[in-house]
Amino acid sequence: MNKNRILLRSAITFLLIWLVILISYEVTHVYGAAKKVELDLPKFGTRIHAGIDHLELKTIKFKKVIKLDGWAYINKHNAESQSTYIVLYSQNNQYIFDSQKVIRNDLPAALNNDNDRVENAGLTSLIDMTRVKPGSYQIGFYIMNNDSNEFTLSNMSINKSKVGIEFKENVNTKHNIKIQKANSKVQANLEEVSQNNGEIRFKGWIFIEGKSLEGAKVYIVLKNRDKEIIFDTEPQFRKDVTKYFGGVQDYDKSGFISNISKVDLGKGKYQIGVYIVNGDARGMYWSEESIGEE
């Protein structure tokens, strides 16, 4: 009899412990959260074409999570066979999370790409930020596609502190380079000059006629009578530019984007230029637009 009571109590105790564990799991577990993985990141590459369409900070079961929607693929690779990971990158810490594939039938037309099966490049990821140490992290993409592994960083960052979590578009830095006289003809267009929250965005495309864009560097040049200020840019894939110029030469890497702080400018009116360097070839494009006030 005593033995049966002991067995019954043990069974009840086991069930209570199991119930507590189950309740605790249900209360704290975020269903659909991305899995944190351990992978060795390759060196930064230039062949990933990617975009972040939506970033949202949410609270689910008392946890701060980030919902990221976007797309990414390796240029000239079939996106159907790829695995894509989201990287939170800083000098001290790197976190890699998996993502779920989302079929995006809008992408082939939007990216002007019917060759890479980019409708398979859509992705979504729900990142549990309780697993991430405080700090500033640049958002990156790591893609594994058969024998090709590529890693790149976006121009968006996540800042986690005791105060909270915020998103920020990275500001490009000033460069102390000397602008040399152009020796090559360029084709270029500055499509966007916009201002928001103390920052100025420049977006467009440029290439040196008859020269590959491999290894090219592009800078924004702001010039007036007193000084010249130079900023770096981030590359953007522009298959539409290649198509516009007949598709004979590859101008996919001709796009650029740059975000700068108004604080770096000070007072004055500036002419806007785009400077491209590729080996010994140099080209300059001056826009009719200007920024600032006299």
C-alpha positions as a Markdown table, in Angstrom:
| # | Residue | x | y | z |
|---|---|---|---|---|
| 1 | Met | 0.0 | 0.0 | 0.0 |
| 2 | Asn | 2.8 | 2.4 | 1.0 |
| 3 | Lys | 4.6 | 1.4 | -2.2 |
| 4 | Asn | 1.6 | 2.4 | -4.3 |
| 5 | Arg | 1.3 | 5.7 | -2.5 |
| 6 | Ile | 5.0 | 6.4 | -3.2 |
| 7 | Leu | 4.5 | 5.5 | -6.8 |
| 8 | Leu | 1.4 | 7.8 | -7.1 |
| 9 | Arg | 3.2 | 10.7 | -5.4 |
| 10 | Ser | 6.2 | 10.2 | -7.7 |
| 11 | Ala | 3.9 | 10.2 | -10.7 |
| 12 | Ile | 2.0 | 13.3 | -9.6 |
| 13 | Thr | 5.3 | 15.1 | -8.8 |
| 14 | Phe | 6.6 | 14.2 | -12.3 |
| 15 | Leu | 3.4 | 15.4 | -13.9 |
| 16 | Leu | 3.6 | 18.7 | -12.0 |
| 17 | Ile | 7.2 | 19.3 | -12.9 |
| 18 | Trp | 6.4 | 18.5 | -16.6 |
| 19 | Leu | 3.4 | 20.9 | -16.4 |
| 20 | Val | 5.6 | 23.7 | -15.0 |
| 21 | Ile | 8.2 | 23.1 | -17.7 |
| 22 | Leu | 5.4 | 23.1 | -20.4 |
| 23 | Ile | 3.8 | 26.3 | -19.1 |
| 24 | Ser | 7.2 | 28.0 | -18.8 |
| 25 | Tyr | 8.0 | 27.0 | -22.4 |
| 26 | Glu | 4.6 | 28.2 | -23.7 |
| 27 | Val | 5.0 | 31.5 | -21.8 |
| 28 | Thr | 8.5 | 32.3 | -23.1 |
| 29 | His | 8.9 | 30.4 | -26.4 |
| 30 | Val | 8.4 | 32.5 | -29.6 |
| 31 | Tyr | 7.0 | 30.3 | -32.2 |
| 32 | Gly | 8.5 | 30.9 | -35.6 |
| 33 | Ala | 11.6 | 32.6 | -34.2 |
| 34 | Ala | 14.7 | 32.2 | -36.3 |
| 35 | Lys | 17.2 | 29.6 | -35.3 |
| 36 | Lys | 20.7 | 30.9 | -34.2 |
| 37 | Val | 23.4 | 29.0 | -36.1 |
| 38 | Glu | 27.1 | 28.7 | -36.0 |
| 39 | Leu | 28.8 | 29.3 | -39.3 |
| 40 | Asp | 32.2 | 30.7 | -40.5 |
| 41 | Leu | 31.6 | 33.8 | -42.4 |
| 42 | Pro | 33.6 | 34.3 | -45.6 |
| 43 | Lys | 35.3 | 37.5 | -46.6 |
| 44 | Phe | 33.0 | 40.4 | -47.7 |
| 45 | Gly | 31.8 | 39.8 | -51.3 |
| 46 | Thr | 30.3 | 42.0 | -54.0 |
| 47 | Arg | 28.0 | 39.7 | -55.8 |
| 48 | Ile | 25.0 | 39.7 | -53.5 |
| 49 | His | 22.1 | 41.8 | -54.5 |
| 50 | Ala | 19.8 | 42.4 | -51.5 |
| 51 | Gly | 17.2 | 44.7 | -50.0 |
| 52 | Ile | 15.4 | 45.1 | -46.7 |
| 53 | Asp | 11.7 | 45.9 | -47.3 |
| 54 | His | 10.5 | 46.0 | -43.8 |
| 55 | Leu | 11.9 | 46.1 | -40.3 |
| 56 | Glu | 9.7 | 46.0 | -37.3 |
| 57 | Leu | 10.3 | 45.8 | -33.5 |
| 58 | Lys | 7.7 | 43.7 | -31.8 |
| 59 | Thr | 7.0 | 42.3 | -28.3 |
| 60 | Ile | 6.0 | 38.7 | -28.2 |
| 61 | Lys | 5.7 | 36.8 | -24.9 |
| 62 | Phe | 7.6 | 39.6 | -23.1 |
| 63 | Lys | 10.5 | 39.3 | -25.5 |
| 64 | Lys | 11.7 | 41.9 | -28.0 |
| 65 | Val | 11.9 | 40.5 | -31.4 |
| 66 | Ile | 12.7 | 41.9 | -34.8 |
| 67 | Lys | 10.6 | 41.0 | -37.9 |
| 68 | Leu | 12.7 | 41.4 | -41.0 |
| 69 | Asp | 11.3 | 41.1 | -44.5 |
| 70 | Gly | 13.4 | 41.4 | -47.7 |
| 71 | Trp | 15.1 | 39.6 | -50.5 |
| 72 | Ala | 18.7 | 38.5 | -51.4 |
| 73 | Tyr | 20.5 | 36.5 | -54.0 |
| 74 | Ile | 23.9 | 36.0 | -55.6 |
| 75 | Asn | 24.1 | 37.7 | -58.9 |
| 76 | Lys | 24.1 | 35.2 | -61.9 |
| 77 | His | 23.2 | 32.3 | -59.6 |
| 78 | Asn | 19.9 | 30.4 | -59.4 |
| 79 | Ala | 18.1 | 31.7 | -56.3 |
| 80 | Glu | 16.0 | 28.5 | -56.1 |
| 81 | Ser | 18.9 | 26.5 | -54.7 |
| 82 | Gln | 20.2 | 29.0 | -52.1 |
| 83 | Ser | 20.0 | 29.1 | -48.3 |
| 84 | Thr | 20.0 | 32.6 | -46.8 |
| 85 | Tyr | 21.0 | 33.8 | -43.4 |
| 86 | Ile | 20.6 | 37.1 | -41.6 |
| 87 | Val | 23.8 | 38.4 | -39.9 |
| 88 | Leu | 24.0 | 40.9 | -37.1 |
| 89 | Tyr | 27.6 | 42.1 | -37.4 |
| 90 | Ser | 29.9 | 44.1 | -35.2 |
| 91 | Gln | 33.7 | 44.0 | -34.6 |
| 92 | Asn | 33.2 | 42.2 | -31.3 |
| 93 | Asn | 30.2 | 40.0 | -31.9 |
| 94 | Gln | 28.5 | 38.3 | -34.9 |
| 95 | Tyr | 25.1 | 36.5 | -34.7 |
| 96 | Ile | 23.8 | 34.4 | -37.6 |
| 97 | Phe | 20.1 | 33.5 | -37.9 |
| 98 | Asp | 18.3 | 31.4 | -40.4 |
| 99 | Ser | 15.5 | 32.8 | -42.6 |
| 100 | Gln | 12.4 | 31.4 | -44.2 |
| 101 | Lys | 12.0 | 31.5 | -48.0 |
| 102 | Val | 9.1 | 33.7 | -49.3 |
| 103 | Ile | 8.1 | 33.4 | -53.0 |
| 104 | Arg | 8.1 | 36.9 | -54.4 |
| 105 | Asn | 6.6 | 37.0 | -57.9 |
| 106 | Asp | 7.1 | 40.8 | -58.0 |
| 107 | Leu | 10.9 | 40.5 | -57.9 |
| 108 | Pro | 11.7 | 39.5 | -61.5 |
| 109 | Ala | 10.0 | 42.6 | -62.9 |
| 110 | Ala | 11.1 | 44.9 | -60.0 |
| 111 | Leu | 14.8 | 43.8 | -60.4 |
| 112 | Asn | 14.6 | 43.5 | -64.2 |
| 113 | Asn | 16.0 | 39.9 | -63.8 |
| 114 | Asp | 14.4 | 36.9 | -65.6 |
| 115 | Asn | 17.5 | 34.8 | -65.4 |
| 116 | Asp | 18.3 | 34.1 | -61.7 |
| 117 | Arg | 14.9 | 32.7 | -60.6 |
| 118 | Val | 14.8 | 35.7 | -58.2 |
| 119 | Glu | 11.1 | 35.0 | -57.3 |
| 120 | Asn | 12.8 | 32.6 | -54.9 |
| 121 | Ala | 14.9 | 35.3 | -53.3 |
| 122 | Gly | 12.3 | 36.6 | -50.9 |
| 123 | Leu | 12.9 | 36.0 | -47.2 |
| 124 | Thr | 11.5 | 36.6 | -43.7 |
| 125 | Ser | 13.1 | 36.2 | -40.3 |
| 126 | Leu | 11.9 | 36.7 | -36.7 |
| 127 | Ile | 15.0 | 37.5 | -34.6 |
| 128 | Asp | 14.8 | 37.1 | -30.8 |
| 129 | Met | 16.9 | 40.0 | -29.5 |
| 130 | Thr | 17.1 | 38.5 | -26.0 |
| 131 | Arg | 19.8 | 36.3 | -27.5 |
| 132 | Val | 21.9 | 39.3 | -28.7 |
| 133 | Lys | 24.2 | 41.3 | -26.5 |
| 134 | Pro | 23.9 | 45.1 | -26.3 |
| 135 | Gly | 25.7 | 46.9 | -29.1 |
| 136 | Ser | 25.5 | 48.3 | -32.6 |
| 137 | Tyr | 25.1 | 45.7 | -35.3 |
| 138 | Gln | 25.1 | 46.2 | -39.0 |
| 139 | Ile | 22.6 | 43.9 | -40.8 |
| 140 | Gly | 24.1 | 41.5 | -43.3 |
| 141 | Phe | 23.2 | 38.7 | -45.6 |
| 142 | Tyr | 25.1 | 35.4 | -45.9 |
| 143 | Ile | 24.1 | 33.2 | -48.8 |
| 144 | Met | 25.1 | 29.6 | -49.5 |
| 145 | Asn | 24.3 | 28.5 | -53.1 |
| 146 | Asn | 26.0 | 25.2 | -54.0 |
| 147 | Asp | 29.7 | 26.0 | -54.2 |
| 148 | Ser | 29.3 | 29.7 | -53.9 |
| 149 | Asn | 29.2 | 31.4 | -50.4 |
| 150 | Glu | 28.8 | 35.1 | -50.2 |
| 151 | Phe | 28.6 | 37.6 | -47.4 |
| 152 | Thr | 27.7 | 41.3 | -47.5 |
| 153 | Leu | 26.5 | 44.1 | -45.3 |
| 154 | Ser | 23.5 | 46.4 | -45.8 |
| 155 | Asn | 23.3 | 50.0 | -44.9 |
| 156 | Met | 21.0 | 49.4 | -42.0 |
| 157 | Ser | 22.0 | 48.9 | -38.4 |
| 158 | Ile | 20.3 | 47.7 | -35.2 |
| 159 | Asn | 21.3 | 49.4 | -31.9 |
| 160 | Lys | 20.5 | 47.6 | -28.7 |
| 161 | Ser | 21.0 | 49.4 | -25.4 |
| 162 | Lys | 19.5 | 49.5 | -21.9 |
| 163 | Val | 17.1 | 52.1 | -23.2 |
| 164 | Gly | 15.8 | 49.9 | -26.0 |
| 165 | Ile | 16.3 | 48.8 | -29.6 |
| 166 | Glu | 16.3 | 51.2 | -32.6 |
| 167 | Phe | 17.0 | 51.0 | -36.3 |
| 168 | Lys | 19.3 | 53.4 | -38.1 |
| 169 | Glu | 20.4 | 53.8 | -41.7 |
| 170 | Asn | 24.2 | 54.1 | -41.7 |
| 171 | Val | 25.8 | 57.4 | -42.5 |
| 172 | Asn | 28.7 | 57.3 | -45.0 |
| 173 | Thr | 32.0 | 58.7 | -43.9 |
| 174 | Lys | 34.2 | 61.6 | -45.1 |
| 175 | His | 37.3 | 60.7 | -47.0 |
| 176 | Asn | 40.5 | 62.6 | -47.2 |
| 177 | Ile | 41.4 | 61.7 | -50.8 |
| 178 | Lys | 42.7 | 63.9 | -53.6 |
| 179 | Ile | 40.4 | 64.3 | -56.6 |
| 180 | Gln | 42.6 | 63.9 | -59.6 |
| 181 | Lys | 41.8 | 65.3 | -63.0 |
| 182 | Ala | 39.4 | 63.1 | -65.0 |
| 183 | Asn | 41.0 | 61.2 | -67.9 |
| 184 | Ser | 38.0 | 59.1 | -69.0 |
| 185 | Lys | 34.5 | 59.7 | -70.2 |
| 186 | Val | 31.6 | 58.6 | -68.0 |
| 187 | Gln | 27.9 | 57.9 | -68.2 |
| 188 | Ala | 26.0 | 58.8 | -65.1 |
| 189 | Asn | 22.8 | 60.0 | -63.5 |
| 190 | Leu | 22.1 | 61.4 | -60.0 |
| 191 | Glu | 18.5 | 60.2 | -59.6 |
| 192 | Glu | 17.8 | 61.2 | -56.0 |
| 193 | Val | 18.9 | 64.0 | -53.6 |
| 194 | Ser | 16.6 | 63.9 | -50.6 |
| 195 | Gln | 16.8 | 65.2 | -47.0 |
| 196 | Asn | 15.3 | 63.7 | -43.9 |
| 197 | Asn | 16.0 | 63.8 | -40.1 |
| 198 | Gly | 19.3 | 65.7 | -40.5 |
| 199 | Glu | 20.6 | 63.4 | -43.3 |
| 200 | Ile | 21.0 | 63.8 | -47.0 |
| 201 | Arg | 20.7 | 60.8 | -49.4 |
| 202 | Phe | 22.3 | 60.6 | -52.8 |
| 203 | Lys | 21.3 | 57.8 | -55.2 |
| 204 | Gly | 22.2 | 57.1 | -58.9 |
| 205 | Trp | 24.6 | 55.3 | -61.2 |
| 206 | Ile | 27.9 | 55.9 | -62.9 |
| 207 | Phe | 30.4 | 54.0 | -65.1 |
| 208 | Ile | 33.5 | 54.7 | -67.2 |
| 209 | Glu | 32.8 | 54.1 | -70.8 |
| 210 | Gly | 34.3 | 50.9 | -72.1 |
| 211 | Lys | 35.6 | 49.7 | -68.8 |
| 212 | Ser | 34.6 | 47.0 | -66.4 |
| 213 | Leu | 33.2 | 48.0 | -63.0 |
| 214 | Glu | 35.2 | 45.4 | -61.1 |
| 215 | Gly | 37.2 | 47.1 | -58.5 |
| 216 | Ala | 35.7 | 50.6 | -59.2 |
| 217 | Lys | 35.2 | 53.0 | -56.3 |
| 218 | Val | 32.6 | 55.8 | -56.3 |
| 219 | Tyr | 32.6 | 58.9 | -54.2 |
| 220 | Ile | 30.2 | 61.8 | -53.7 |
| 221 | Val | 32.0 | 65.2 | -54.1 |
| 222 | Leu | 30.4 | 68.4 | -52.6 |
| 223 | Lys | 32.2 | 71.5 | -53.7 |
| 224 | Asn | 31.9 | 75.3 | -53.3 |
| 225 | Arg | 34.3 | 78.2 | -53.5 |
| 226 | Asp | 35.9 | 77.5 | -50.1 |
| 227 | Lys | 36.2 | 73.8 | -49.8 |
| 228 | Glu | 35.6 | 70.3 | -51.2 |
| 229 | Ile | 34.1 | 67.5 | -49.1 |
| 230 | Ile | 34.2 | 63.8 | -50.2 |
| 231 | Phe | 32.1 | 60.9 | -49.0 |
| 232 | Asp | 32.2 | 57.2 | -49.8 |
| 233 | Thr | 29.2 | 55.3 | -51.2 |
| 234 | Glu | 27.6 | 51.9 | -51.0 |
| 235 | Pro | 27.2 | 49.9 | -54.3 |
| 236 | Gln | 23.8 | 49.1 | -55.7 |
| 237 | Phe | 23.0 | 46.5 | -58.4 |
| 238 | Arg | 21.4 | 48.1 | -61.4 |
| 239 | Lys | 20.4 | 45.6 | -64.1 |
| 240 | Asp | 18.2 | 48.2 | -65.6 |
| 241 | Val | 21.3 | 50.3 | -66.5 |
| 242 | Thr | 22.8 | 47.3 | -68.3 |
| 243 | Lys | 19.6 | 46.8 | -70.2 |
| 244 | Tyr | 19.2 | 50.5 | -71.1 |
| 245 | Phe | 22.6 | 50.5 | -72.7 |
| 246 | Gly | 21.9 | 47.4 | -74.8 |
| 247 | Gly | 23.2 | 44.6 | -72.6 |
| 248 | Val | 26.5 | 44.3 | -74.4 |
| 249 | Gln | 28.6 | 45.6 | -71.5 |
| 250 | Asp | 27.8 | 44.6 | -67.9 |
| 251 | Tyr | 26.9 | 47.7 | -65.9 |
| 252 | Asp | 25.0 | 45.8 | -63.1 |
| 253 | Lys | 27.4 | 47.3 | -60.5 |
| 254 | Ser | 27.0 | 50.9 | -61.6 |
| 255 | Gly | 24.6 | 51.9 | -58.9 |
| 256 | Phe | 25.5 | 53.8 | -55.8 |
| 257 | Ile | 23.8 | 55.2 | -52.7 |
| 258 | Ser | 25.2 | 57.5 | -50.0 |
| 259 | Asn | 23.7 | 58.9 | -46.8 |
| 260 | Ile | 25.6 | 61.8 | -45.1 |
| 261 | Ser | 25.0 | 63.9 | -42.1 |
| 262 | Lys | 24.2 | 67.6 | -42.5 |
| 263 | Val | 26.6 | 68.2 | -39.6 |
| 264 | Asp | 29.5 | 67.3 | -41.8 |
| 265 | Leu | 28.6 | 70.0 | -44.3 |
| 266 | Gly | 28.2 | 73.1 | -42.2 |
| 267 | Lys | 26.9 | 76.3 | -43.9 |
| 268 | Gly | 27.2 | 77.0 | -47.6 |
| 269 | Lys | 25.9 | 75.9 | -51.0 |
| 270 | Tyr | 27.5 | 72.9 | -52.6 |
| 271 | Gln | 27.7 | 71.7 | -56.2 |
| 272 | Ile | 27.2 | 67.9 | -56.3 |
| 273 | Gly | 29.6 | 65.6 | -58.2 |
| 274 | Val | 30.1 | 61.9 | -58.5 |
| 275 | Tyr | 33.7 | 60.7 | -58.9 |
| 276 | Ile | 34.7 | 57.2 | -60.0 |
| 277 | Val | 38.1 | 55.6 | -59.9 |
| 278 | Asn | 39.0 | 52.2 | -61.5 |
| 279 | Gly | 42.7 | 51.6 | -61.7 |
| 280 | Asp | 44.3 | 54.4 | -63.7 |
| 281 | Ala | 41.0 | 55.4 | -65.1 |
| 282 | Arg | 39.2 | 58.4 | -63.5 |
| 283 | Gly | 35.9 | 60.1 | -64.3 |
| 284 | Met | 33.8 | 62.9 | -62.9 |
| 285 | Tyr | 30.1 | 63.7 | -63.3 |
| 286 | Trp | 28.8 | 67.1 | -62.1 |
| 287 | Ser | 25.0 | 67.3 | -61.5 |
| 288 | Glu | 22.9 | 70.4 | -62.1 |
| 289 | Glu | 21.5 | 70.0 | -58.6 |
| 290 | Ser | 23.0 | 71.6 | -55.5 |
| 291 | Ile | 22.4 | 71.5 | -51.8 |
| 292 | Gly | 22.7 | 74.0 | -49.0 |
| 293 | Glu | 22.2 | 77.7 | -48.8 |
| 294 | Glu | 24.5 | 80.7 | -49.3 |
